[in-house]
């Protein structure tokens, strides 16, 4: 499973929605279920499932603006 597929599955599970995601899908501010608590839950799942560490100062609205931006962020964290 690619990191994008896993990311989409994490978002569907955490947000409890049945939605398809593509690069331009808006997230924060566009999906009602995607609130600050959901951001924390997504980060926790990403850290656990991908074995990455996300520092507080790396979290911003820009990272969570679109599926593509979040996917790119995750890919960069995995490569580090």
Secondary structure, 3 states (H helix, E strand, C coil): CCHHHHHHHHHHHHHCCCCCCCCCCECCCCCCCCCHHHHHHHHHHHHHHHCCCCCHHHCCCCCCCEHHHHHHHHHHHHHC
